[in-house]
Amino acid sequence: MSYSRKEIDDLHADIVSLVATKANISSSEEQSNVVASIEHCLYNGYERRRICEKLEKYMEPKYSARLVDKLQDRLDEYKRKQRKRAANESSETSSKSTAEGGTTEVAKKSRFDVVIPSANGAAAAKVPVPNVAAAGAAAALPVMPPSLMAGLGGATSSLNSNQIKLMMVNAQREIEERKKALSQLKAKDPLLASLQHPPPTTPLINQNLAKVTSEADEKAKKIAELQAQIRAKLSGSLGALIPPITPAVTERPKPLILDEDGRTVDKSGRAINIPTVTPTLKANIRAKKREVFNKSQHHTDKTSTQDDTLKFFDDRITLKPGSRNKRALRFHEPGKFQQMAERMRMKAQLERLQNEISQIARKTGISSATKLALIAPKQDTPDDVPSMEWWDSVILTNDLNTLDEEGKIKIRQSAITNLIEHPTQMKPPNEPLKPVYLPVFLTKKERKKLRRQNRREAWKEEQEKIRLGLIQAPEPKLRISNLMRVLGTEAVQDPTKIEAHVREQMAKRQKAHEDANNARKLTAEQKSEKKIRKIKEDTSCGVHISVYRIRDLQDNASKKFKVETNAKQLHMTGTVVLFRDCCVVVVEGGPKQQKKYRRLMLHRIKWDEDMVKGPDGQEVPNSCVLVWEGTSQRRHFGEIKFKVFPMEKMAREFFQKHQVEHYWDLAYSGAVLEASADE
């Protein structure tokens, strides 16, 4: 149940005291937040569970439940007090009304009651205002007697609403009695009766119309007279509240009268000029013209089919909506399905003829020639023969069209001598700058003899230096085996010392040998450079290129890995183009690299193990073919990468960008011929 702002203000003090005693909150700011949250919940009519959820933000659940229970008790107590207070007020009101009017009925306030100030301005009385419009519609409004009006003018300040109502009831009773007396007089006096019924001088329809009109006019006059009398008798403030009643006039469309020429005329036959409002601003003029044009275009077709009875109509008369026409049955024309069947038979026969023609073309080779013609390389530059070659321009006077008197081409005789011009000899592009000498290979016997001679010369040189005293004589090369033979008696005198000396000398020689080996040993970088240098080859004089064609390489991941990895390990450049039924591999490197890679592509990789789809959809073994190998002056590709192309034109443009489009032409033409041969 939701509470109003006034009720919440009355409960504010109780809510604050409950929060201070039951909420277990010490901070005043948090207490004010809890009070505001409780008032918000009461205003929105939250139930107990939602109020507990709101209060759990500020305190523990057990304290919030306890606080809500206490709050509910206070609210129930507040409701009981409110009901008790309302009952006391109603009893006091009923006792007061009994003392004043002598009855226990409490008068209801009417919307026609008007508060009239008294003469001294201290008290006021409510006077009911009769509904004049309703009285005029039923019958003539009764006129209040003069004696009652006189008493009303002086005692309005001391009358209450019940007394005024009683006065109005008495006035209406007197009016009814006077009306009955008047009707009795009319019945007794024949003169008054004749005034009410005039003689029938017009037709029956006109009489009824005049009677209805006269009755309406009489009612309107009586209503106006009664209203004027009431306004004159009542005080100024009460009379101003009664609005003047005008007879209701029903608006009816005036009859439209047209003459023979279609002009609008009045009842007397005179032509009536209907004024038309024309716009003066250019914008309004243009809008008016546009509207007229649109309406004329929209209604052109409709007006042509309308009947003559629908040419003149009144917009205020509602027309019946157009009824939906029933759909008629639509039958197929005779022979329609026969034509469709004939068309299908002709189509099937045409397909059979095309298949036969294609089979004959495959046998004769016409289809492969047609495909080769489609992939023929286009000439980028026009192959036009020049009008005059450059070597002819040296001896000609002007050009080939310049003739002498005899009709021959005119030649400059001074340019022709008995000397012979030798062109400058140019160096071939693949010839090295320095001369290359073939190495001389010796036999094994010759190598041993040459080694003995070199070692003997080195020993002789060392002996000469020892004789001259340039170097000291080397110590005897002692070993455990020759210890007794070299030292003799010294070894017998102290064998332990001599053995230690010999072993020290042996370790020294071993260490010198290992140090020499380590000095000659290559580092990791030097080993890598040596390995790369052995694999790489000098391609400054020319690059060896190989082009391979594979039937299908797109869905074979292991073969793709071998093709790419071996090319990178051999430090070769190139590209791999993947296209349906024609995958092209181009590799660039030296002759040794090409030899190893050729063995990989044609022997080591087993292409026949994989089955791929042929041109006719059948499973055929995969294959790899060496299309072309040769040399070029420079490399055209970088590190080997895979390229996928959905269209043949895009693949050829890729090779054309690298200026080797003839690689693609050779490979793709071979693929086309192979496909035609398989078919």
C-alpha positions, 0 to 999 in steps of 0.5 A: 500500500502506497502512502501520500506525501502528507502521511509520510510527513506525519510518520517522519518523526516515528521513522527517525526514532525507529532508525535511531533505536533499532537500526544499529547505525552510529553515523548520522549520515547513514541514518538519514540515508536509511530514513530517506530509503524507507520513505521512498519505499512507502511512497512507491508502495513496496512490500516487506521483502523489497523494503528489507532488500533496500535496507540490507545495503546499510545494515545486516539482514537481521537488523533490517528485518527487525526494523521492518517489523517495528515499522509495520507495527507503527504503520498499523497503529497510524492507520487505526488512529486515522480511521478513528479520527475520520469516524469522529469527524463524521459524527460531529458533522451529522450532529451539526446538520441535525441541529440546523435543519431539523433533519439528519440528511446532509444536502449534496452540493449541486453544480448549479449552486451559487454563493451569494454574499449577504448585505453585511458581507459576513455570510453567504448562501448557496442558491441553485440555478435552474438548468434553463436549456433543459427546461426549454427543451422539455417545456416552457420554464415555469415563472416564479410567483412575484410574492416568492420573488420579492421574498427571495430578493430580501432574504437570500442572505438568511436562506440555506440550500434546503430552503431554496430548493423547497421554494423552487418546488413550491414555485413549480407547483403553482406554475403547473396549477396555472397551466391547468387553469389556462387549458380549462379556459381554452376548452370553455372559450371557442374564440381561444380555441379558434385562434390555436387552429387556423383554417387550412388554406395551404396543402397538407405538407405546408401546413405541417411545416408551418405548424412545426416552425411556429411551435419552435418559435413559440418555445424559443420566445417563451424561453427568452421571456422566462430567462429575462424575468428570472434575470430581472428578479434575481440579484446581479451576480446570480443573473449574470450566471444565466447564459442567454439561450439562442434557438438551435439552428440546424445547418443544412446545405443550400440547394444547388440550382443550375440553369441550362448552361450549367451556371449557378442561379438563385430561386429567382433565376439570376446568375450567382458569381461564386467568389474564388480566392487566388494566391498572390505569392509566387510560391503559392501560385506554383504550389496551386498549379502543381496541385491542380496538375497532380489532381488532373493527372490522377483523376483523368482515367477515373473521370472517363469511366464514371457514369453521368449520375456520378458527376455531381455529388455532395462531399458531406454524404458518405458513400458506400465502400467499393465492393471487392470483385470476384476473381474469375477463373483463368484457364490455360490456353490450348496447346501451351503444355505441348509447346513446353514439351516440344521446347524441352525435346529440342533442348535435349536434342541440341545437347546431344549434338553438342556432345557428339561434336565435342567428342569428334573435336577431341579426336581430331585435336581441334579442341586443343588447338582452340584452347591453345589459341585462347591462351596465345600471348598477346603482343604488347607492342605492334609488330610494324615494319618501319618505313626506313631502317637506321642503317639505310638512313646513313646513305639515303638522301631523305627517305625511301620515297625520294627518287632521282631522275631515273626513278631510283631511290636517291642515294648520297654517293659521298657516304659510300667508300671502299672502306669496311666498317668493323663493329665494336666487339662486345664481351659475352655477358656470361664470360667471367672477368678473370680467366679461369684455369683448370686445376691439376689433379695429381695421383696418389703416388705423386702426392706422397713423393711431393710430401716427402720432398717438402718434409726433407727440405724443411728438415735440412733447413732446420739442421742448418739453423742448429749448426749455425746456433740460430736455434737450440737443438730439440730435446730427444723425443722420449717415449716409454718404449725407447726410454732405456735405448735413449738414456741408458745408464741414467735410466738405471740410476733413477728410473722413477725420476726418468719415467716422470720426466718422460711422461711430462714430455709426452703430455707436453707434446700432446698439449701442443698438438691439441692447441695447434688443432684448436687454433686451426678449428673453425668457429660456429659462424665460420662453419655456417659460412663455409657450408653456405659457401659450398651450397651457394654458387656464383651466379654473376655470369648467369642464373640457371632456371628450371620450370616444373608443372605439377597437376595438383599441389593445393591439397597436398601439405607434405609435398608442398613442405618438401618443395618449399623447404628444399628450395630454401635449404639449397638457397634458391629463389623462385615462386610456386603458383597454384592454379587448378589442373596446373601448378607451376614451380619456378626455381633459380640458382646454380647448376649444382643446386639445380641438379639436386633440386631436379632429383628431388622433383623428378625422383625423390618425391613420389607424385604417383602416390596421390590421386587427383581429379582429372578434367572429366572428374575421374581420379588420375595419378598426380604427376610432375613434368620439367617444362623448361630449363635454361639460363638467364642474365639475372634473377626475377624472383626473391625468396620462394613463396606460394601464390594462389590464383583463381583465374588464368588471367591473374596468374599470367599477369603475375608472371608478366609483372616479373617479365617472365610470362613465357614461363606460364604460357609454356606450362599452361599450354602443356597442361591443356594438351595433356588434358586433351590427350587424357580425354 
